[in-house]
Amino acid sequence: MMPYMSGGLVILNAITLGYYLFIQQPSPTQSLQTAQETLIHPLPFDNSAEHIPPLIGSED
């Protein structure tokens, strides 16, 4: 009796996993849409090395 139950649970688990991996398409969440937009339109970058003070002891 137990081998049949555990075998059935393994098969049921494999079917459920296959359904969620291959058949069902996930709906995009708000955070996923925001992340995709930032990848498509990246944030502007400022070179912060231009704004640092000169090294101590330099004559600049």
C-alpha positions as a Markdown table, in Angstrom:
| # | Residue | x | y | z |
|---|---|---|---|---|
| 1 | Met | 0.0 | 0.0 | 0.0 |
| 2 | Met | 2.7 | 2.5 | 0.9 |
| 3 | Pro | 4.8 | 2.0 | -2.3 |
| 4 | Tyr | 1.8 | 2.8 | -4.3 |
| 5 | Met | 1.0 | 5.9 | -2.3 |
| 6 | Ser | 4.5 | 7.2 | -2.4 |
| 7 | Gly | 4.8 | 6.4 | -6.2 |
| 8 | Gly | 1.6 | 8.2 | -6.8 |
| 9 | Leu | 2.8 | 11.2 | -4.9 |
| 10 | Val | 6.0 | 11.3 | -6.9 |
| 11 | Ile | 4.0 | 11.2 | -10.2 |
| 12 | Leu | 1.6 | 13.9 | -8.9 |
| 13 | Asn | 4.5 | 16.1 | -7.9 |
| 14 | Ala | 6.2 | 15.6 | -11.3 |
| 15 | Ile | 2.9 | 16.5 | -13.1 |
| 16 | Thr | 2.4 | 19.6 | -10.9 |
| 17 | Leu | 6.0 | 20.7 | -11.5 |
| 18 | Gly | 5.7 | 20.2 | -15.2 |
| 19 | Tyr | 2.5 | 22.2 | -15.3 |
| 20 | Tyr | 4.1 | 25.2 | -13.5 |
| 21 | Leu | 7.3 | 25.1 | -15.4 |
| 22 | Phe | 6.1 | 24.6 | -19.0 |
| 23 | Ile | 2.4 | 25.2 | -19.3 |
| 24 | Gln | 1.4 | 28.1 | -17.0 |
| 25 | Gln | 2.8 | 31.5 | -18.0 |
| 26 | Pro | 3.5 | 33.7 | -15.0 |
| 27 | Ser | 1.9 | 37.1 | -14.9 |
| 28 | Pro | 4.4 | 40.0 | -14.5 |
| 29 | Thr | 4.3 | 41.8 | -11.2 |
| 30 | Gln | 4.7 | 45.5 | -10.7 |
| 31 | Ser | 8.3 | 45.1 | -9.4 |
| 32 | Leu | 9.2 | 43.0 | -12.4 |
| 33 | Gln | 7.8 | 45.6 | -14.8 |
| 34 | Thr | 9.8 | 48.3 | -13.0 |
| 35 | Ala | 13.0 | 46.3 | -13.3 |
| 36 | Gln | 12.4 | 45.6 | -17.0 |
| 37 | Glu | 11.8 | 49.3 | -17.6 |
| 38 | Thr | 15.0 | 50.3 | -15.8 |
| 39 | Leu | 16.9 | 47.7 | -18.0 |
| 40 | Ile | 15.4 | 49.1 | -21.2 |
| 41 | His | 15.8 | 52.8 | -20.0 |
| 42 | Pro | 18.8 | 52.9 | -17.7 |
| 43 | Leu | 19.2 | 55.6 | -15.1 |
| 44 | Pro | 21.6 | 58.5 | -16.0 |
| 45 | Phe | 25.1 | 58.1 | -14.7 |
| 46 | Asp | 27.2 | 61.0 | -13.4 |
| 47 | Asn | 31.0 | 60.5 | -13.1 |
| 48 | Ser | 31.6 | 61.1 | -9.4 |
| 49 | Ala | 35.3 | 61.1 | -9.9 |
| 50 | Glu | 35.1 | 64.6 | -11.3 |
| 51 | His | 33.6 | 66.0 | -8.1 |
| 52 | Ile | 36.0 | 64.6 | -5.5 |
| 53 | Pro | 38.5 | 67.0 | -3.9 |
| 54 | Pro | 42.2 | 66.7 | -4.8 |
| 55 | Leu | 44.5 | 64.4 | -2.8 |
| 56 | Ile | 46.1 | 65.9 | 0.4 |
| 57 | Gly | 49.5 | 67.3 | -0.4 |
| 58 | Ser | 48.9 | 67.8 | -4.1 |
| 59 | Glu | 49.5 | 71.3 | -5.6 |
| 60 | Asp | 46.2 | 71.4 | -7.5 |
